[in-house]
Amino acid sequence: MQNLIGKKALVTGAAAGIGREIALQLAAEGADLYLLDVDETGLAEMVETIALLGGKVTSRKCDLTDPQQISTAMQDVLSTWGGVDVLVNNAGVAFYGATHTMTAEQWDWLLGINLLAPIQITRELLPSLLNRPEAHIVNVSSICGLVAGNRYSAYQVSKYGLQGFTEALRAEYSRQGLGVSAICPGPVTTRLFETAPSGRTDKQTPIPPRWLCTTPELVAQKAIKAIYRDQGLCLVGWVAYALYYLKRIAPWSLDLAFRLGRRKRMKKKAALLAQQAELQLAAADDSHSRAA
């Protein structure tokens, strides 16, 4: 894409974090904005901020777990603008905990926002995007969509799916002039982890230390560059680069790290089971002594 002046850009999850920064930088590049988020207060603040900067902006509250709300919002976008030049699928949520601790409802909630909503929005806007002289889709994914860890299985499933969707769209529509990018940062200093539900009663969702994190501003800068360069994959932050190339060059090293962690955990589990067995045996002996 040559420039963003006067382009029509739709951004989901635009009230805070990465979505907010992408919206601000799109406005600075001269794009007209249509912002979606479930947070009405945050949207109102964004509209005021962008208006003060001289940008053109429209906003709408939209719950991305509701397909009907999504369709209504897309119809409004098309009736307002007639078409879209840039689509930024940014909205996302997380869940911390083992796979078996998540309920079916929690899986539906997370996959609905992180994967099914971007698919629906893209599908409904594709005819408009393909009719533009030049158009671009930005899917804000994660390094978790390229390298798996533990305790975030649903989040990783959604990001792997979004990564695959991005690559499929790029393969299918690049010949028609549609650019598609996946933005894959490592940990970012947003409230994603703070607001993520935990499946453990003994532990809240851990927040990555700041030295591991990149910033929403940098992610947004990389996203804008990806639009201009039609960059398929955009890694952001040293953690993302380290994990990406570690998996490509020495995939066995990640598995080794998981195995070492498993051995340590199994030793701890064995010690705990032995302690419980001793307590049960002592309780049984005490019961027999009293009976005698």
Backbone torsions as a table, in degrees:
resi	resn	phi	psi	omega
1	MET	NA	130.6	-174.6
2	GLN	-72.0	-45.8	178.0
3	ASN	-157.1	169.1	-176.7
4	LEU	-111.9	6.2	-178.1
5	ILE	-65.1	120.6	179.0
6	GLY	77.4	1.0	178.7
7	LYS	-73.2	149.7	-179.9
8	LYS	-96.9	117.7	-174.5
9	ALA	-121.6	128.0	175.5
10	LEU	-104.4	128.1	-178.9
11	VAL	-126.4	125.1	175.0
12	THR	-94.7	153.4	-177.7
13	GLY	61.2	41.8	-170.1
14	ALA	-90.3	-0.7	-174.4
15	ALA	-81.7	-17.2	-176.2
16	ALA	-158.5	169.1	171.8
17	GLY	61.8	-139.1	-176.8
18	ILE	-62.3	-42.3	-179.6
19	GLY	-60.2	-40.0	178.6
20	ARG	-62.4	-46.0	-178.0
21	GLU	-67.7	-38.4	177.2
22	ILE	-63.3	-42.7	179.0
23	ALA	-61.3	-44.0	179.9
24	LEU	-63.2	-41.3	-178.6
25	GLN	-74.2	-31.5	173.1
26	LEU	-63.9	-41.6	178.0
27	ALA	-63.0	-40.6	178.8
28	ALA	-64.3	-27.7	178.1
29	GLU	-83.4	-4.1	176.4
30	GLY	100.8	8.7	-179.3
31	ALA	-80.5	150.1	170.2
32	ASP	-88.8	140.1	-169.5
33	LEU	-117.4	143.0	168.5
34	TYR	-125.0	114.6	-172.0
35	LEU	-107.8	134.8	176.6
36	LEU	-120.2	139.5	174.5
37	ASP	-169.0	159.7	175.5
38	VAL	-84.4	-14.7	-177.9
39	ASP	-91.0	98.2	-177.9
40	GLU	-64.9	-39.6	-179.6
41	THR	-62.9	-46.0	178.3
42	GLY	-63.1	-38.0	177.6
43	LEU	-63.8	-43.4	-180.0
44	ALA	-60.9	-40.5	178.2
45	GLU	-65.3	-38.1	178.5
46	MET	-66.0	-42.8	179.0
47	VAL	-59.8	-43.6	179.9
48	GLU	-64.7	-43.1	-179.1
49	THR	-63.4	-46.7	-177.9
50	ILE	-68.9	-36.8	177.6
51	ALA	-63.0	-38.6	178.0
52	LEU	-65.1	-27.8	178.6
53	LEU	-83.7	-2.3	178.7
54	GLY	89.6	10.7	-179.0
55	GLY	-87.6	158.4	175.8
56	LYS	-96.0	126.1	-173.8
57	VAL	-146.5	141.3	172.7
58	THR	-127.7	146.8	179.2
59	SER	-135.9	159.5	179.3
60	ARG	-154.8	134.1	173.8
61	LYS	-72.8	133.4	-178.8
62	CYS	-150.8	125.4	175.4
63	ASP	-89.9	111.0	-174.1
64	LEU	-74.8	-2.2	172.5
65	THR	-85.3	-6.8	-177.1
66	ASP	-109.8	104.7	-178.9
67	PRO	-57.7	-32.9	-179.7
68	GLN	-68.1	-41.0	176.6
69	GLN	-62.4	-37.9	178.4
70	ILE	-63.3	-47.7	-179.6
71	SER	-61.2	-41.4	178.6
72	THR	-62.5	-42.4	179.1
73	ALA	-64.5	-41.1	-179.8
74	MET	-65.7	-38.7	176.9
75	GLN	-62.6	-38.7	179.2
76	ASP	-68.0	-40.2	177.5
77	VAL	-58.7	-47.9	-176.6
78	LEU	-69.5	-35.7	178.3
79	SER	-72.7	-30.8	179.3
80	THR	-74.3	-44.9	-173.0
81	TRP	-107.6	-27.4	-174.2
82	GLY	86.0	-12.7	179.3
83	GLY	175.0	168.9	-178.2
84	VAL	-128.4	138.3	177.2
85	ASP	-98.1	-35.6	-177.1
86	VAL	-132.5	126.7	175.3
87	LEU	-115.8	125.3	177.4
88	VAL	-116.7	103.8	175.0
89	ASN	-85.8	96.2	-173.2
90	ASN	-113.5	-33.2	-172.1
91	ALA	-53.9	136.8	179.7
92	GLY	-161.5	154.7	177.6
93	VAL	-135.0	167.7	-179.6
94	ALA	-135.9	166.0	175.0
95	PHE	-143.2	132.9	-179.3
96	TYR	-107.5	128.1	177.5
97	GLY	148.0	166.6	179.0
98	ALA	-65.6	153.3	-176.6
99	THR	-55.4	-41.7	-174.6
100	HIS	-73.8	-10.2	179.2
101	THR	-85.8	-11.1	-179.2
102	MET	-86.0	135.9	175.7
103	THR	-80.8	165.4	177.0
104	ALA	-60.9	-36.6	179.6
105	GLU	-65.2	-38.6	179.2
106	GLN	-68.2	-38.2	174.9
107	TRP	-62.1	-46.5	-179.8
108	ASP	-60.7	-42.0	-179.7
109	TRP	-61.2	-49.9	-176.0
110	LEU	-68.9	-47.3	-179.5
111	LEU	-67.0	-30.8	178.0
112	GLY	-62.2	-46.1	-178.4
113	ILE	-76.0	-46.2	-171.1
114	ASN	-79.9	-28.4	-173.5
115	LEU	-126.5	-52.1	-175.4
116	LEU	-67.5	-37.8	178.5
117	ALA	-63.9	-48.5	176.3
118	PRO	-58.3	-37.8	178.5
119	ILE	-64.4	-46.6	-179.7
120	GLN	-63.8	-46.5	-179.6
121	ILE	-60.1	-46.2	180.0
122	THR	-62.3	-45.3	-178.9
123	ARG	-60.3	-41.4	-177.5
124	GLU	-75.3	-23.9	-179.1
125	LEU	-99.3	-9.1	-175.9
126	LEU	-56.5	-44.9	178.6
127	PRO	-56.7	-40.3	178.5
128	SER	-66.7	-44.8	-179.5
129	LEU	-61.7	-40.4	-177.8
130	LEU	-71.7	-20.4	178.6
131	ASN	-85.1	-7.2	179.0
132	ARG	-82.8	149.2	177.1
133	PRO	-57.2	-39.3	173.6
134	GLU	-148.7	134.7	-177.6
135	ALA	-144.7	162.1	-175.5
136	HIS	-149.0	140.4	173.7
137	ILE	-112.9	128.9	175.0
138	VAL	-114.2	118.2	174.4
139	ASN	-105.3	114.4	179.4
140	VAL	-81.1	102.2	-178.5
141	SER	-99.0	-134.3	-177.6
142	SER	-170.9	159.8	172.0
143	ILE	-61.8	-21.7	176.0
144	CYS	-67.9	-10.9	173.7
145	GLY	-89.2	-0.5	179.9
146	LEU	-125.3	-29.0	-178.9
147	VAL	-134.0	122.8	-176.5
148	ALA	-89.4	149.5	174.0
149	GLY	-128.3	-146.7	177.7
150	ASN	-128.3	163.0	177.2
151	ARG	73.2	0.9	177.2
152	TYR	-133.4	39.7	-170.5
153	SER	-60.0	-43.5	-178.5
154	ALA	-65.0	-42.2	177.9
155	TYR	-61.0	-43.8	-179.0
156	GLN	-67.9	-39.2	175.8
157	VAL	-58.0	-44.8	-178.6
158	SER	-64.9	-38.6	-178.3
159	LYS	-76.8	-34.6	172.5
160	TYR	-62.1	-40.9	177.6
161	GLY	-63.1	-42.8	179.9
162	LEU	-66.5	-36.3	176.8
163	GLN	-64.0	-45.4	178.3
164	GLY	-63.5	-39.6	178.0
165	PHE	-62.0	-41.9	178.6
166	THR	-60.9	-48.2	-178.7
167	GLU	-64.8	-37.6	179.1
168	ALA	-65.9	-43.6	178.1
169	LEU	-62.1	-41.9	-178.6
170	ARG	-64.1	-41.9	179.2
171	ALA	-67.4	-35.8	-174.6
172	GLU	-80.4	-36.1	-169.6
173	TYR	-117.6	-2.1	-177.5
174	SER	-61.7	-32.6	179.5
175	ARG	-68.1	-19.0	178.4
176	GLN	-95.0	9.7	174.9
177	GLY	88.2	9.6	179.1
178	LEU	-91.6	122.6	175.3
179	GLY	-88.2	142.7	179.3
180	VAL	-139.0	129.5	-178.4
181	SER	-129.6	142.5	169.9
182	ALA	-109.0	122.0	177.5
183	ILE	-97.4	119.7	-173.4
184	CYS	-122.5	85.2	177.2
185	PRO	-83.9	161.7	166.5
186	GLY	-79.9	-154.2	177.1
187	PRO	-58.3	141.1	-178.0
188	VAL	-126.3	146.1	-179.1
189	THR	-77.9	68.1	173.3
190	THR	-120.5	-175.0	-179.5
191	ARG	-94.6	16.5	-178.6
192	LEU	-56.0	-47.9	-177.2
193	PHE	-77.3	-33.8	178.6
194	GLU	-61.6	-37.2	-175.9
195	THR	-94.5	-3.4	-177.5
196	ALA	-73.1	128.1	175.6
197	PRO	-63.2	153.8	178.9
198	SER	-116.7	136.8	177.0
199	GLY	-87.2	4.4	-179.7
200	ARG	-110.6	133.2	179.1
201	THR	-80.5	-19.0	-176.3
202	ASP	-97.3	-3.1	-173.9
203	LYS	-153.3	133.1	175.3
204	GLN	-82.5	167.5	178.8
205	THR	-61.7	121.8	-179.0
206	PRO	-69.9	143.3	178.8
207	ILE	-104.4	125.4	-178.7
208	PRO	-59.9	142.2	176.4
209	PRO	-63.6	151.1	-173.9
210	ARG	-62.0	-29.2	-178.0
211	TRP	-68.3	-17.2	176.4
212	LEU	-87.3	-16.3	-167.3
213	CYS	-95.3	151.3	166.8
214	THR	-102.5	-179.5	-175.1
215	THR	-110.2	153.9	175.7
216	PRO	-59.0	-34.4	179.6
217	GLU	-61.5	-43.2	179.9
218	LEU	-67.7	-40.7	177.6
219	VAL	-59.3	-43.1	179.3
220	ALA	-63.9	-42.6	178.0
221	GLN	-59.1	-44.1	179.5
222	LYS	-65.4	-36.2	179.5
223	ALA	-65.0	-42.7	178.3
224	ILE	-62.7	-43.5	178.1
225	LYS	-63.0	-37.4	179.0
226	ALA	-63.0	-35.8	177.1
227	ILE	-65.0	-47.7	-178.6
228	TYR	-64.7	-36.6	-174.6
229	ARG	-95.5	-4.2	-173.3
230	ASP	52.0	53.6	-177.0
231	GLN	-87.1	122.1	-176.6
232	GLY	-68.3	-47.9	-179.6
233	LEU	-123.4	128.5	-178.8
234	CYS	-128.2	106.1	175.5
235	LEU	-83.8	144.4	-179.6
236	VAL	-134.2	124.2	177.2
237	GLY	96.2	150.1	-175.5
238	TRP	-66.8	-30.9	178.8
239	VAL	-64.0	-43.2	179.3
240	ALA	-61.3	-45.7	179.4
241	TYR	-63.7	-44.2	-177.6
242	ALA	-61.9	-48.4	-178.6
243	LEU	-67.9	-39.4	-178.9
244	TYR	-61.4	-48.8	-177.1
245	TYR	-77.2	-28.2	175.4
246	LEU	-63.9	-41.2	179.2
247	LYS	-67.6	-36.7	-179.1
248	ARG	-73.9	-40.0	-174.2
249	ILE	-88.5	-42.0	-176.8
250	ALA	-138.4	68.9	-177.6
251	PRO	-59.9	-26.7	179.2
252	TRP	-63.0	-26.7	-176.6
253	SER	-66.4	-35.7	178.1
254	LEU	-68.0	-42.0	178.6
255	ASP	-64.8	-37.3	177.6
256	LEU	-62.1	-41.9	178.9
257	ALA	-61.9	-41.2	178.5
258	PHE	-65.0	-39.5	-178.8
259	ARG	-66.7	-41.9	178.0
260	LEU	-62.0	-41.7	177.4
261	GLY	-63.9	-36.2	-180.0
262	ARG	-68.1	-41.3	178.7
263	ARG	-60.5	-44.1	179.5
264	LYS	-62.1	-42.2	-179.3
265	ARG	-67.8	-38.4	-179.4
266	MET	-67.0	-37.2	176.7
267	LYS	-63.3	-42.7	179.4
268	LYS	-64.8	-40.1	180.0
269	LYS	-66.1	-41.6	179.3
270	ALA	-63.2	-41.3	178.8
271	ALA	-64.0	-39.8	179.6
272	LEU	-66.5	-42.1	178.9
273	LEU	-65.1	-38.8	178.4
274	ALA	-64.5	-40.6	178.4
275	GLN	-64.0	-42.0	178.9
276	GLN	-64.8	-39.3	179.2
277	ALA	-64.1	-41.0	178.2
278	GLU	-63.1	-41.9	179.2
279	LEU	-64.6	-40.7	178.8
280	GLN	-65.7	-40.2	178.9
281	LEU	-65.6	-41.9	178.9
282	ALA	-64.2	-39.3	179.2
283	ALA	-66.1	-38.1	179.5
284	ALA	-67.2	-43.1	178.5
285	ASP	-61.7	-41.3	179.5
286	ASP	-63.4	-38.5	179.8
287	SER	-66.4	-41.2	179.1
288	HIS	-65.8	-38.9	-179.4
289	SER	-63.0	-42.0	179.6
290	ARG	-67.1	-36.4	-179.6
291	ALA	-67.2	-36.2	179.9
292	ALA	-70.3	NA	NA
